[in-house]
Amino acid sequence: MSSSSTTEPKLAFTSLCIWPAYGALPSFDPECLSILAHFAFSRLNVPIKTNLGRFMFYKERLPLLLSDNDNIHLAAGYEAIVDHCKRSHIDIDEQFHANIADLLALHALVKSAFVPAVLDTFWLDNTYRSSIINIYARSLGGFPLAFFYGKQKTEKIKNQFSIIYGDNNFDQTRKTIFEKGKKVLDHLTILLGTKPFLFGASPTSIDAFVFGYLAPLIHGPASNSALARYASSRKNIRDFVDRILTIYLSDLAKDNDTTNSVSTTISTTSNEDRLRDKIAVIAVGVLTMCAYAYLSGLIRIEINQVE
């Protein structure tokens, strides 16, 4: 990871496991991008692992921080890893203690209002959901793990939204989430202004967090979504994302072929993915009913031995 300083903190970490690169992004996953930016801001030079095997991608929550020659799982997920770094006395917000209340307030706002809007665009919008799953499917080895991963992700987000907003009118809930996301973008645009980062000349943890969700929105297959277009129309927001990619993450591996291969399959594979999903659901349903019928005694299987 690039840095303007040659001093790097000593680490007890041996590697960071993330979802692989996508186009100009060192990872497509928002949490992975956030932690990559956070580590770059902190001048942490941690080996990156993306060849994990499809079952590890499916089972483990990424990003995943490892230690002791990768034998110990230290923390999984962006917030858990950041907390672990702070306990290890690695805190990029230390110089901003005077503004810590503002940092925490902005983090809470982004997490509660902007993150749901991005997740809704990625996982609940039928226009882009298949193409998003295709990105993760590369690491999951395709069907069936990609199907189950996408289904679990979608259901988890729906359940979270239902708990927060209720499930009386889900379409209206999605509209509310979108409008809240736009308001956060307006706030970020004003706060950023002409500064390189949200709180001045130096990056903070909130810059890393915001970047993680803005980058795949602007540079991913959902770049034509209403939320992405709204974000891209703010020049300082787009420059903010590109600045971090260029200055801090430019030396990480890029999979430029992914952009072309995925973007060209969005329109042609969407129907195929839906058909495949329907077939899988029907097959699972039939097997479940047969198992129930057999266990309840509705169906008996007799085997006659021929002497």
PAZAPA-4460 file (N, C-alpha, C; in steps of 0.05 Angstrom, whole numbers, plus 32768, in hexadecimal, padded with zeros to 4 digits):
% residues 307
    n_x    n_y    n_z   ca_x   ca_y   ca_z    c_x    c_y    c_z   seq   type   mol
   8011   7FE8   8000   8000   8000   8000   8011   8019   8000     1      M     A
   800A   802D   7FF0   801A   8045   7FED   8017   8056   8006     2      S     A
   802C   8065   800C   802C   8077   8022   8041   808C   801E     3      S     A
   803C   80A4   8029   804F   80B9   8027   8064   80B8   803C     4      S     A
   8061   80A6   8050   8074   80A3   8065   8081   8088   8064     5      S     A
   809A   8087   806D   80A9   806E   806C   80A7   805F   8087     6      T     A
   809B   806C   809B   8098   805F   80B5   807F   804E   80B6     7      T     A
   8082   8035   80BD   806B   8023   80BE   806A   8016   80DA     8      E     A
   8053   8015   80E6   8050   8009   8100   8057   7FEB   80FF     9      P     A
   8063   7FE1   8115   8069   7FC4   8116   804F   7FB5   811B    10      K     A
   804C   7F9E   810F   8033   7F90   810F   8035   7F75   811B    11      L     A
   801E   7F6C   8126   801C   7F50   812E   800A   7F41   811A    12      A     A
   8004   7F4F   8104   7FF3   7F43   80F0   8004   7F35   80DB    13      F     A
   7FFA   7F1F   80D0   8008   7F11   80BB   7FFB   7F14   80A0    14      T     A
   7FE1   7F19   809F   7FD4   7F1D   8085   7FB8   7F27   8089    15      S     A
   7FAD   7F32   8073   7F92   7F3C   8072   7F84   7F2E   805A    16      L     A
   7F6F   7F20   8060   7F60   7F12   804B   7F49   7F24   8042    17      C     A
   7F47   7F27   8027   7F32   7F38   801C   7F26   7F2B   8003    18      I     A
   7F0F   7F36   7FFA   7F04   7F2F   7FE0   7F16   7F3B   7FCB    19      W     A
   7F19   7F2D   7FB4   7F2D   7F35   7F9F   7F26   7F50   7F92    20      P     A
   7F38   7F58   7F80   7F36   7F72   7F73   7F20   7F71   7F5E    21      A     A
   7F17   7F89   7F57   7F03   7F8D   7F42   7F0A   7FA7   7F33    22      Y     A
   7F13   7FA4   7F1B   7F1A   7FBB   7F0B   7F30   7FCC   7F18    23      G     A
   7F2A   7FE6   7F1C   7F3D   7FF8   7F29   7F3D   7FF6   7F47    24      A     A
   7F2A   7FE5   7F52   7F28   7FE3   7F6F   7F38   7FCB   7F79    25      L     A
   7F47   7FCE   7F8E   7F57   7FB7   7F99   7F45   7FA2   7FA5    26      P     A
   7F2C   7FA9   7FAA   7F17   7F95   7FB2   7EFC   7FA2   7FAC    27      S     A
   7EE8   7F92   7FA6   7ECE   7F9E   7FA1   7EBE   7FA1   7FBB    28      F     A
   7EC3   7F90   7FCF   7EB4   7F90   7FE7   7EB8   7FAA   7FF7    29      D     A
   7EA3   7FB7   8000   7EA5   7FD1   800E   7EB6   7FCF   8028    30      P     A
   7EB1   7FBB   8038   7EC0   7FB8   8051   7EDE   7FB3   804C    31      E     A
   7EE4   7FA3   8037   7F00   7F9E   8030   7F0D   7FB8   8026    32      C     A
   7EFF   7FC7   8016   7F0A   7FE0   800C   7F0F   7FF3   8023    33      L     A
   7EFD   7FF4   8036   7F00   8006   804D   7F18   7FFF   805D    34      S     A
   7F1D   7FE5   8062   7F34   7FDE   8073   7F4E   7FE1   8063    35      I     A
   7F4D   7FDD   8049   7F65   7FE2   8039   7F6D   8000   803B    36      L     A
   7F59   8011   8038   7F5F   802E   803A   7F69   8035   8056    37      A     A
   7F5C   8029   806A   7F63   802E   8086   7F80   8026   808B    38      H     A
   7F88   800F   8082   7FA3   8005   8085   7FB7   8017   8076    39      F     A
   7FAF   8020   805E   7FC1   8031   804E   7FC5   804C   805D    40      A     A
   7FAF   8057   8068   7FB1   8070   8077   7FC3   806C   8090    41      F     A
   7FC2   8054   809B   7FD1   804F   80B4   7FEE   8046   80AE    42      S     A
   7FF5   8044   8094   800F   803B   808B   8015   801E   8095    43      R     A
   8001   800E   8094   8004   7FF2   809C   8009   7FE1   8082    44      L     A
   8020   7FD4   8082   8027   7FC3   806B   8021   7FA6   8072    45      N     A
   8008   7F9E   806D   7FFF   7F83   8073   7FFC   7F73   805A    46      V     A
   8007   7F5B   8058   8003   7F4A   8040   7FE5   7F45   803B    47      P     A
   7FDD   7F48   8022   7FC2   7F44   801A   7FBE   7F28   800E    48      I     A
   7FA8   7F1B   8017   7FA2   7F00   800B   7F86   7F01   7FFE    49      K     A
   7F85   7EF8   7FE6   7F6C   7EF6   7FD8   7F66   7EDA   7FCD    50      T     A
   7F7A   7EC9   7FCD   7F77   7EAD   7FC4   7F71   7E9B   7FDD    51      N     A
   7F58   7E9B   7FE5   7F51   7E8E   7FFE   7F43   7E73   7FFA    52      L     A
   7F3A   7E6E   7FE3   7F29   7E56   7FDF   7F0C   7E5D   7FE2    53      G     A
   7EFB   7E52   7FD2   7EDF   7E5B   7FD1   7ED0   7E56   7FEB    54      R     A
   7ED6   7E40   7FF9   7EC8   7E3B   8012   7ECF   7E4F   8028    55      F     A
   7EE8   7E58   8028   7EF0   7E6C   803C   7EE3   7E87   8035    56      M     A
   7EE1   7E8D   801B   7ED2   7EA5   8014   7EB5   7EA4   801D    57      F     A
   7EAA   7E8C   801B   7E8E   7E89   8022   7E89   7E8A   8040    58      Y     A
   7E9B   7E7D   804F   7E97   7E7A   806C   7EA0   7E92   807C    59      K     A
   7EB7   7E9E   8075   7EC3   7EB3   8085   7EB8   7ECE   807F    60      E     A
   7EB7   7EDF   8093   7EB0   7EFB   808E   7ECA   7F0A   8087    61      R     A
   7EC9   7F17   8070   7EE0   7F27   8067   7EDA   7F44   8069    62      L     A
   7EEF   7F55   806E   7F0B   7F4E   8071   7F11   7F3F   808B    63      P     A
   7F26   7F2F   808A   7F2E   7F1F   80A1   7F4B   7F23   80A7    64      L     A
   7F52   7F2B   80BF   7F6D   7F30   80C7   7F78   7F18   80D6    65      L     A
   7F90   7F0F   80CD   7F9C   7EF7   80D7   7FB6   7EFD   80E5    66      L     A
   7FBE   7EEB   80F7   7FD8   7EED   8105   7FE4   7ED2   8109    67      S     A
   7FFC   7ED1   8114   800A   7EB8   811A   800B   7EA6   8102    68      D     A
   8017   7EB0   80EC   8019   7EA1   80D3   7FFE   7E98   80C9    69      N     A
   7FEA   7EA9   80CC   7FCF   7EA5   80C3   7FC0   7E8F   80D3    70      D     A
   7FCA   7E88   80EA   7FBD   7E73   80FA   7FA8   7E7F   810D    71      N     A
   7FA9   7E99   8112   7F97   7EA6   8125   7F86   7EBB   8116    72      I     A
   7F6C   7EBA   8119   7F5A   7ECE   810F   7F57   7EE4   8123    73      H     A
   7F62   7EFB   811D   7F62   7F11   8130   7F47   7F21   8130    74      L     A
   7F3E   7F27   8118   7F25   7F36   8116   7F1A   7F34   80FA    75      A     A
   7F00   7F35   80F7   7EF2   7F33   80DD   7EDE   7F4A   80DB    76      A     A
   7EDE   7F57   80C3   7ECC   7F6E   80BF   7EDB   7F88   80C4    77      G     A
   7ED3   7F9D   80B7   7EE1   7FB6   80B8   7EE2   7FC1   80D5    78      Y     A
   7ECC   7FC3   80E2   7ECC   7FD0   80FC   7EDC   7FC0   8111    79      E     A
   7EDA   7FA5   8110   7EE9   7F95   8122   7F07   7F97   811E    80      A     A
   7F0F   7F99   8105   7F2C   7F9C   80FF   7F36   7FB7   8108    81      I     A
   7F26   7FCC   8104   7F2E   7FE7   810D   7F30   7FE8   812B    82      V     A
   7F1D   7FDC   8139   7F1E   7FDB   8156   7F37   7FCC   815F    83      D     A
   7F3E   7FB6   8151   7F56   7FA7   8159   7F6F   7FB8   8155    84      H     A
   7F70   7FC8   813F   7F87   7FD9   813A   7F89   7FEE   8151    85      C     A
   7F73   7FF9   8159   7F73   800D   816F   7F7E   8000   8189    86      K     A
   7F76   7FE8   818E   7F80   7FDA   81A6   7F9E   7FD5   81A4    87      R     A
   7FA8   7FD3   818B   7FC4   7FCF   8185   7FD3   7FEA   8183    88      S     A
   7FC5   8000   818B   7FD1   801B   818A   7FD7   8025   816E    89      H     A
   7FC6   801C   815B   7FC8   8026   8140   7FAD   8035   813A    90      I     A
   7FAE   804F   813D   7F95   805F   813B   7F9A   8077   8129    91      D     A
   7F8F   8077   8111   7F94   808D   80FE   7F84   80A6   8106    92      I     A
   7F72   80A3   8119   7F62   80BA   8122   7F6E   80C8   813B    93      D     A
   7F85   80BE   8143   7F91   80C9   815C   7F96   80E7   815A    94      E     A
   7F9E   80F0   8143   7FA4   810D   8140   7F8B   811E   813D    95      Q     A
   7F73   8110   813C   7F5A   811F   8139   7F49   811C   8152    96      F     A
   7F56   8118   8169   7F46   8115   8182   7F35   812D   8188    97      H     A
   7F3D   8144   817F   7F2D   815C   8184   7F12   815A   8175    98      A     A
   7F12   814B   815F   7EFA   8149   814E   7EEE   812D   8150    99      N     A
   7EF5   811E   8165   7EEC   8102   8166   7ECE   8100   8167   100      I     A
   7EC0   8113   8173   7EA3   8112   8174   7E98   8115   8158   101      A     A
   7EA4   8127   8148   7E9B   812A   812D   7EA0   8112   811C   102      D     A
   7EB7   8105   8120   7EBD   80EC   8112   7EA9   80D6   8118   103      L     A
   7EA3   80D3   8131   7E90   80BE   813A   7E74   80C4   812F   104      L     A
   7E6C   80DD   8130   7E52   80E4   8126   7E4F   80DF   8108   105      A     A
   7E64   80E6   80F9   7E63   80E2   80DC   7E63   80C4   80D6   106      L     A
   7E73   80B5   80E5   7E73   8098   80E0   7E58   808C   80E5   107      H     A
   7E4A   8095   80FA   7E30   808A   8100   7E1C   8092   80EA   108      A     A
   7E1E   80AA   80E0   7E0C   80B3   80CB   7E10   80A3   80B1   109      L     A
   7E29   809F   80A9   7E2F   8090   8091   7E26   8073   8094   110      V     A
   7E2B   8068   80AB   7E24   804C   80B0   7E06   8047   80B0   111      K     A
   7DF7   805A   80BB   7DDA   8057   80BD   7DCA   805F   80A5   112      S     A
   7DD6   8071   8094   7DC6   807C   807E   7DD2   8078   8063   113      A     A
   7DEC   8078   8060   7DF8   8075   8046   7DFE   8058   803F   114      F     A
   7E09   8049   8053   7E10   802D   804E   7DF7   801D   8046   115      V     A
   7DE0   8020   8053   7DC8   8012   804A   7DC0   8018   802D   116      P     A
   7DC4   8031   8025   7DBD   8039   8009   7DCF   802A   7FF5   117      A     A
   7DE9   8027   7FFC   7DFB   8019   7FEA   7DF4   7FFB   7FE9   118      V     A
   7DEF   7FF0   8001   7DE8   7FD3   8002   7DCE   7FCE   7FF3   119      L     A
   7DBB   7FE0   7FF5   7DA2   7FDD   7FE7   7DA7   7FDD   7FC9   120      D     A
   7DB8   7FEF   7FBF   7DBF   7FF0   7FA3   7DCC   7FD6   7F99   121      T     A
   7DDE   7FCC   7FA9   7DED   7FB4   7FA1   7DDC   7F9A   7FA2   122      F     A
   7DCD   7F97   7FB8   7DC2   7F7D   7FBE   7DA4   7F7B   7FBB   123      W     A
   7D96   7F91   7FBA   7D79   7F90   7FB8   7D6E   7F9B   7F9D   124      L     A
   7D7E   7FA8   7F8E   7D76   7FB3   7F74   7D7B   7F9D   7F5F   125      D     A
   7D65   7F93   7F54   7D67   7F7D   7F40   7D77   7F84   7F28   126      N     A
   7D7A   7F9E   7F22   7D8A   7FA6   7F0B   7DA7   7FA0   7F0E   127      T     A
   7DB1   7FA0   7F27   7DCE   7F9E   7F2C   7DD5   7F85   7F3D   128      Y     A
   7DC2   7F79   7F4A   7DC8   7F63   7F5C   7DD7   7F4C   7F4F   129      R     A
   7DCF   7F44   7F38   7DDC   7F2D   7F2A   7DF9   7F34   7F24   130      S     A
   7DFE   7F4C   7F1B   7E1A   7F54   7F14   7E2B   7F56   7F2D   131      S     A
   7E1F   7F5E   7F44   7E2E   7F5F   7F5D   7E35   7F42   7F65   132      I     A
   7E22   7F30   7F64   7E27   7F15   7F6B   7E3C   7F08   7F59   133      I     A
   7E3C   7F10   7F40   7E50   7F05   7F2D   7E6D   7F0C   7F36   134      N     A
   7E70   7F23   7F42   7E8B   7F2B   7F4C   7E94   7F18   7F62   135      I     A
   7E82   7F13   7F75   7E88   7F02   7F8C   7E8A   7EE4   7F82   136      Y     A
   7E7B   7EDE   7F6D   7E7A   7EC2   7F64   7E96   7EB9   7F5A   137      A     A
   7EA6   7ECB   7F51   7EC1   7EC4   7F47   7ED1   7EB7   7F5D   138      R     A
   7ECE   7EC1   7F75   7EDD   7EB6   7F8C   7ECF   7E9E   7F98   139      S     A
   7EB5   7E9D   7F95   7EA5   7E87   7FA1   7EA3   7E6F   7F8E   140      L     A
   7EAF   7E71   7F77   7EAE   7E5A   7F64   7E94   7E56   7F56   141      G     A
   7E84   7E6C   7F54   7E6A   7E6A   7F46   7E55   7E5C   7F56   142      G     A
   7E42   7E4F   7F48   7E2C   7E41   7F55   7E37   7E27   7F62   143      F     A
   7E2D   7E1F   7F7A   7E16   7E2B   7F88   7E1E   7E3F   7F9E   144      P     A
   7E38   7E41   7FA5   7E3F   7E53   7FBB   7E38   7E70   7FB6   145      L     A
   7E3B   7E79   7F9D   7E34   7E94   7F96   7E16   7E99   7F9A   146      A     A
   7E06   7E85   7F92   7DE9   7E88   7F95   7DE2   7E8B   7FB3   147      F     A
   7DED   7E79   7FC4   7DE6   7E7A   7FE0   7DF1   7E93   7FED   148      F     A
   7E09   7E9C   7FE5   7E15   7EB4   7FF1   7E03   7ECC   7FEA   149      Y     A
   7DFC   7ECE   7FD1   7DEB   7EE5   7FC9   7DD0   7EE5   7FD7   150      G     A
   7DC4   7ECD   7FD9   7DAA   7ECB   7FE7   7DAC   7ED2   8004   151      K     A
   7DC1   7EC9   8012   7DC5   7ECF   802E   7DCA   7EED   8032   152      Q     A
   7DDA   7EF8   8020   7DE0   7F15   8022   7DC7   7F26   801F   153      K     A
   7DB7   7F1E   800B   7D9E   7F2D   8005   7D8B   7F2B   801D   154      T     A
   7D87   7F13   8027   7D74   7F0F   803C   7D7D   7F1D   8056   155      E     A
   7D97   7F1D   805B   7DA1   7F2B   8073   7D9B   7F49   8071   156      K     A
   7DA0   7F55   805A   7D9B   7F71   8057   7D7D   7F77   8059   157      I     A
   7D6D   7F67   804D   7D50   7F6B   804F   7D46   7F6A   806C   158      K     A
   7D51   7F56   807B   7D49   7F54   8097   7D52   7F6C   80A7   159      N     A
   7D6A   7F76   80A2   7D74   7F8D   80B0   7D62   7FA6   80AA   160      Q     A
   7D5B   7FA9   8091   7D49   7FBF   808A   7D2E   7FBC   8097   161      F     A
   7D24   7FA4   8098   7D09   7F9F   80A4   7D0A   7FA5   80C2   162      S     A
   7D1F   7F9F   80CF   7D22   7FA4   80EC   7D22   7FC2   80F1   163      I     A
   7D31   7FD1   80E0   7D34   7FED   80E5   7D1B   7FFD   80DC   164      I     A
   7D11   7FF6   80C4   7CFB   8006   80B9   7CE0   7FF9   80BA   165      Y     A
   7CDF   7FDF   80C2   7CC6   7FD1   80C0   7CC2   7FC5   80A4   166      G     A
   7CB0   7FB2   80A2   7CAC   7FA5   8088   7C90   7FA9   807C   167      D     A
   7C83   7FC0   8084   7C69   7FC5   8079   7C69   7FCC   805C   168      N     A
   7C7C   7FDC   8054   7C7E   7FE5   8038   7C9C   7FE6   8030   169      N     A
   7CA5   7FCF   8026   7CC2   7FCD   8021   7CCB   7FDF   800A   170      F     A
   7CBA   7FE4   7FF6   7CC2   7FF6   7FE0   7CC6   8012   7FEB   171      D     A
   7CB4   801A   7FFD   7CB7   8035   8009   7CD0   8037   801A   172      Q     A
   7CD6   8021   8028   7CEF   8020   8038   7D07   8024   8027   173      T     A
   7D08   8017   8010   7D1F   801B   7FFE   7D21   8037   7FF4   174      R     A
   7D0B   8044   7FEE   7D0B   8060   7FE6   7D16   8072   7FFC   175      K     A
   7D0E   806C   8015   7D17   807B   802C   7D35   8078   802F   176      T     A
   7D3F   8060   802C   7D5C   805A   802E   7D6B   8069   8019   177      I     A
   7D61   806A   8001   7D6E   8078   7FEB   7D70   8096   7FF0   178      F     A
   7D5A   80A2   7FFA   7D59   80BE   7FFF   7D6D   80C5   8016   179      E     A
   7D6E   80B4   802A   7D81   80B9   8040   7D9E   80B7   8036   180      K     A
   7DA3   80A4   8024   7DBE   80A2   8018   7DC6   80BB   8009   181      G     A
   7DB3   80C6   7FFA   7DB9   80DF   7FEB   7DBF   80F6   7FFE   182      K     A
   7DB0   80F8   8014   7DB5   810D   8027   7DD1   810B   8034   183      K     A
   7DDA   80F2   8039   7DF5   80EF   8043   7E0A   80F7   802F   184      V     A
   7E05   80F1   8015   7E17   80FA   8000   7E18   8118   7FFF   185      L     A
   7E02   8125   8002   7E01   8142   8003   7E12   814D   801A   186      D     A
   7E0F   8140   8031   7E1E   8149   8049   7E3C   8144   8045   187      H     A
   7E44   812D   8039   7E60   8128   8034   7E6C   813B   8020   188      L     A
   7E5C   8142   800C   7E65   8156   7FF8   7E6C   8170   8005   189      T     A
   7E5A   817A   8016   7E5F   8193   8023   7E76   8192   8037   190      I     A
   7E77   817C   8046   7E8D   8179   805A   7EA8   8177   804C   191      L     A
   7EA9   8168   8036   7EC3   8165   8028   7ECC   817F   801B   192      L     A
   7EBA   818C   800E   7EC1   81A6   8001   7ED8   81A2   7FEE   193      G     A
   7EED   81B3   7FF2   7F05   81B1   7FE1   7F1C   81A3   7FEF   194      T     A
   7F16   8198   8007   7F2B   818A   8016   7F31   816F   800A   195      K     A
   7F49   8165   800D   7F4F   814A   8003   7F41   8134   8012   196      P     A
   7F3C   8139   802C   7F2E   8125   803D   7F18   8133   804D   197      F     A
   7F07   8123   805A   7EF0   812E   8066   7EF6   8142   807D   198      L     A
   7F0C   813D   808B   7F13   814E   80A2   7F2D   815D   809E   199      F     A
   7F35   8160   8085   7F4D   8171   8080   7F61   8164   806E   200      G     A
   7F7A   8169   8073   7F8F   8160   8061   7F97   8143   8065   201      A     A
   7F90   8137   807C   7F98   811C   8082   7F7F   810A   8084   202      S     A
   7F82   80F1   807C   7F6B   80DE   807D   7F65   80D4   8099   203      P     A
   7F4C   80CD   809E   7F44   80C1   80B7   7F35   80A7   80B2   204      T     A
   7F2D   809A   80C7   7F1E   8081   80C4   7F04   8085   80B5   205      S     A
   7EF7   809C   80B8   7EDE   80A0   80AA   7EE3   80A3   808C   206      I     A
   7EFA   80AE   8084   7F01   80AF   8067   7F03   8092   805C   207      D     A
   7F0F   8081   806B   7F12   8065   8062   7EF6   8058   8060   208      A     A
   7EE6   805D   8074   7ECB   8050   8075   7EBA   805A   805E   209      F     A
   7EB9   8074   805A   7EA9   807F   8044   7EB4   8075   8029   210      V     A
   7ECE   8076   8026   7EDA   806D   800C   7ED1   8050   8005   211      F     A
   7ED1   803F   801A   7ECA   8023   8015   7EAF   801E   8007   212      G     A
   7E9C   8030   800D   7E82   802D   8001   7E7E   803E   7FE8   213      Y     A
   7E8D   8054   7FE6   7E8B   8065   7FCF   7E99   8058   7FB6   214      L     A
   7EB0   804D   7FBB   7EC0   8043   7FA5   7EB2   802D   7F94   215      A     A
   7EA7   8018   7FA0   7E99   8004   7F90   7E7F   800E   7F84   216      P     A
   7E73   8022   7F91   7E5B   802E   7F86   7E61   803D   7F6D   217      L     A
   7E76   804D   7F6D   7E7D   805E   7F56   7E8B   804E   7F40   218      I     A
   7E9C   803B   7F48   7EAD   802D   7F34   7EA4   8010   7F30   219      H     A
   7E8C   8008   7F39   7E83   7FED   7F36   7E6D   7FEA   7F21   220      G     A
   7E61   7FD3   7F1F   7E4C   7FCE   7F0B   7E32   7FDE   7F10   221      P     A
   7E2F   7FE8   7F29   7E18   7FF9   7F2F   7E1D   8016   7F2B   222      A     A
   7E32   801D   7F1B   7E39   8039   7F17   7E24   8049   7F09   223      S     A
   7E11   803B   7EFC   7DFB   8049   7EEF   7DE2   804B   7F00   224      N     A
   7DE4   8042   7F19   7DCD   8043   7F2B   7DC8   8060   7F33   225      S     A
   7DB0   8066   7F3D   7DA9   8081   7F44   7DBB   808C   7F5A   226      A     A
   7DC2   807B   7F6E   7DD3   8083   7F84   7DF0   8089   7F7A   227      L     A
   7DFA   8077   7F68   7E15   807B   7F5E   7E17   8094   7F4C   228      A     A
   7E02   8099   7F3C   7E02   80B1   7F2B   7E01   80CA   7F3D   229      R     A
   7DF2   80C8   7F52   7DF0   80DF   7F65   7E0C   80E5   7F72   230      Y     A
   7E19   80CF   7F79   7E34   80D2   7F85   7E48   80DD   7F71   231      A     A
   7E48   80D2   7F59   7E5B   80DA   7F44   7E57   80F7   7F3B   232      S     A
   7E3F   8101   7F3E   7E39   811C   7F36   7E47   8130   7F49   233      S     A
   7E4F   8127   7F60   7E5F   8138   7F73   7E7C   8135   7F6D   234      R     A
   7E88   8148   7F5F   7EA4   8145   7F56   7EB7   8141   7F6D   235      K     A
   7EB3   814F   7F83   7EC6   814C   7F99   7EC4   8130   7FA5   236      N     A
   7EAC   8124   7FA5   7EA9   8108   7FAF   7EB8   80F5   7F9D   237      I     A
   7EB4   80F8   7F83   7EC2   80E6   7F70   7EE0   80E9   7F72   238      R     A
   7EE9   8102   7F74   7F06   8107   7F77   7F11   80FC   7F91   239      D     A
   7F01   80FC   7FA5   7F08   80F1   7FBF   7F0E   80D3   7FBC   240      F     A
   7EFC   80C5   7FAF   7F00   80A8   7FAA   7F18   80A3   7F99   241      V     A
   7F1B   80B1   7F83   7F32   80AC   7F71   7F4C   80B4   7F7E   242      D     A
   7F4C   80C8   7F8F   7F64   80D0   7F9D   7F6F   80BA   7FAF   243      R     A
   7F5D   80AD   7FBE   7F65   8097   7FCF   7F6F   807F   7FBF   244      I     A
   7F61   8079   7FA9   7F69   8063   7F98   7F85   8068   7F8D   245      L     A
   7F8A   8080   7F84   7FA3   8087   7F77   7FBB   8089   7F8A   246      T     A
   7FB7   8098   7FA0   7FCD   809E   7FB2   7FD3   8087   7FC5   247      I     A
   7FBE   807A   7FCF   7FC2   8066   7FE5   7FBF   8049   7FDC   248      Y     A
   7FB0   8043   7FC7   7FAB   8027   7FC1   7FB4   8020   7FA4   249      L     A
   7FC3   8031   7F98   7FCA   802C   7F7C   7FDD   8014   7F78   250      S     A
   7FEC   800C   7F8D   7FFF   7FF6   7F8A   7FF3   7FDB   7F90   251      D     A
   7FD9   7FDA   7F97   7FCD   7FC0   7F9C   7FC4   7FB4   7F81   252      L     A
   7FC3   7F9A   7F80   7FBD   7F8C   7F68   7FA2   7F94   7F5D   253      A     A
   7FA0   7F98   7F43   7F87   7F9F   7F36   7F80   7F89   7F22   254      K     A
   7F67   7F82   7F21   7F5E   7F6E   7F0E   7F4D   7F7D   7EF9   255      D     A
   7F5C   7F89   7EE5   7F4E   7F99   7ED2   7F3C   7F89   7EBF   256      N     A
   7F41   7F6F   7EBC   7F30   7F5F   7EAB   7F14   7F5C   7EB7   257      D     A
   7F12   7F5E   7ED1   7EF8   7F5A   7EDE   7EE4   7F6F   7ED5   258      T     A
   7EEC   7F87   7ED2   7EDA   7F9C   7ECB   7ECC   7F96   7EB0   259      T     A
   7EDC   7F8F   7E9D   7ED1   7F89   7E82   7EBF   7F71   7E83   260      N     A
   7EC9   7F5B   7E8F   7EBA   7F42   7E8E   7E9F   7F44   7E9D   261      S     A
   7E9F   7F52   7EB4   7E86   7F54   7EC3   7E73   7F68   7EB6   262      V     A
   7E7E   7F7F   7EAD   7E6C   7F93   7EA2   7E5F   7F8A   7E89   263      S     A
   7E6C   7F79   7E79   7E60   7F70   7E61   7E4C   7F59   7E65   264      T     A
   7E4C   7F4E   7E7D   7E39   7F38   7E82   7E21   7F41   7E92   265      T     A
   7E20   7F5A   7E9A   7E09   7F63   7EAA   7DEF   7F5F   7E9C   266      I     A
   7DED   7F69   7E83   7DD4   7F67   7E75   7DCE   7F4C   7E6A   267      S     A
   7DE3   7F3C   7E63   7DDE   7F23   7E57   7DDA   7F0C   7E6B   268      T     A
   7DE6   7F0F   7E82   7DE4   7EF8   7E95   7DCF   7EFC   7EAB   269      T     A
   7DC3   7F14   7EAC   7DB0   7F19   7EC1   7D99   7F05   7EC0   270      S     A
   7D8D   7F01   7EA8   7D77   7EEE   7EA6   7D80   7ED1   7EAB   271      N     A
   7D99   7ECB   7EA2   7DA3   7EB0   7EA7   7DA7   7EAB   7EC5   272      E     A
   7DB0   7EBF   7ED3   7DB4   7EBC   7EF0   7D99   7EB8   7EFE   273      D     A
   7D85   7EC7   7EF6   7D6B   7EC4   7F02   7D5F   7EA8   7EFD   274      R     A
   7D63   7E9E   7EE4   7D59   7E84   7EDD   7D67   7E6F   7EEE   275      L     A
   7D82   7E72   7EF0   7D91   7E5F   7F00   7D89   7E5F   7F1D   276      R     A
   7D84   7E77   7F27   7D7B   7E79   7F43   7D60   7E6C   7F47   277      D     A
   7D4E   7E70   7F34   7D33   7E63   7F36   7D35   7E45   7F36   278      K     A
   7D46   7E3B   7F24   7D49   7E1D   7F22   7D54   7E12   7F3C   279      I     A
   7D68   7E21   7F47   7D74   7E17   7F61   7D5F   7E17   7F77   280      A     A
   7D4F   7E2D   7F78   7D3B   7E2E   7F8D   7D26   7E18   7F8A   281      V     A
   7D1E   7E13   7F72   7D0A   7DFE   7F6D   7D16   7DE3   7F74   282      I     A
   7D2F   7DDE   7F6D   7D3B   7DC4   7F74   7D3D   7DC0   7F92   283      A     A
   7D45   7DD5   7FA0   7D47   7DD3   7FBD   7D2B   7DCF   7FC9   284      V     A
   7D17   7DDC   7FBE   7CFC   7DD9   7FC8   7CF2   7DBD   7FC4   285      G     A
   7CF7   7DB1   7FAD   7CEE   7D96   7FA7   7CFB   7D82   7FBA   286      V     A
   7D16   7D85   7FBD   7D24   7D73   7FCF   7D1A   7D76   7FEC   287      L     A
   7D14   7D8E   7FF4   7D0A   7D92   8010   7CEF   7D85   8013   288      T     A
   7CDD   7D87   8000   7CC3   7D7B   8002   7CC5   7D5C   8002   289      M     A
   7CD6   7D52   7FF1   7CDA   7D35   7FF0   7CE5   7D2A   800B   290      C     A
   7CF8   7D39   8016   7D03   7D31   8030   7CED   7D31   8046   291      A     A
   7CDD   7D47   8045   7CC7   7D49   8059   7CB3   7D32   8056   292      Y     A
   7CAC   7D2C   803D   7C98   7D17   8038   7CA3   7CFC   8041   293      A     A
   7CBD   7CF7   803D   7CC9   7CDE   8045   7CCA   7CDB   8063   294      Y     A
   7CD3   7CF1   8070   7CD6   7CF0   808D   7CBB   7CEE   809C   295      L     A
   7CA6   7CFA   8090   7C8C   7CFA   809C   7C7C   7CE1   8096   296      S     A
   7C87   7CD0   8085   7C7A   7CB7   807F   7C67   7CB8   8067   297      G     A
   7C65   7CCF   805A   7C53   7CD1   8043   7C5E   7CC1   802B   298      L     A
   7C78   7CBD   802B   7C84   7CAD   8016   7C94   7C97   8023   299      I     A
   7C90   7C7F   8019   7C9F   7C68   8023   7CAF   7C5C   800C   300      R     A
   7CC7   7C55   8012   7CD8   7C48   7FFE   7CDE   7C2C   8008   301      I     A
   7CD5   7C19   7FF8   7CD9   7BFD   7FFF   7CED   7BF1   7FEC   302      E     A
   7D00   7BE2   7FF7   7D14   7BD5   7FE7   7D11   7BB7   7FEA   303      I     A
   7D0A   7BAA   7FD5   7D07   7B8D   7FD6   7D21   7B7F   7FCD   304      N     A
   7D2B   7B6F   7FDE   7D43   7B60   7FD6   7D3D   7B47   7FC6   305      Q     A
   7D4A   7B43   7FB1   7D46   7B2C   7FA0   7D5A   7B16   7FA8   306      V     A
   7D4F   7AFF   7FB1   7D61   7AEA   7FB9   7D68   7AD8   7FA1   307      E     A
***
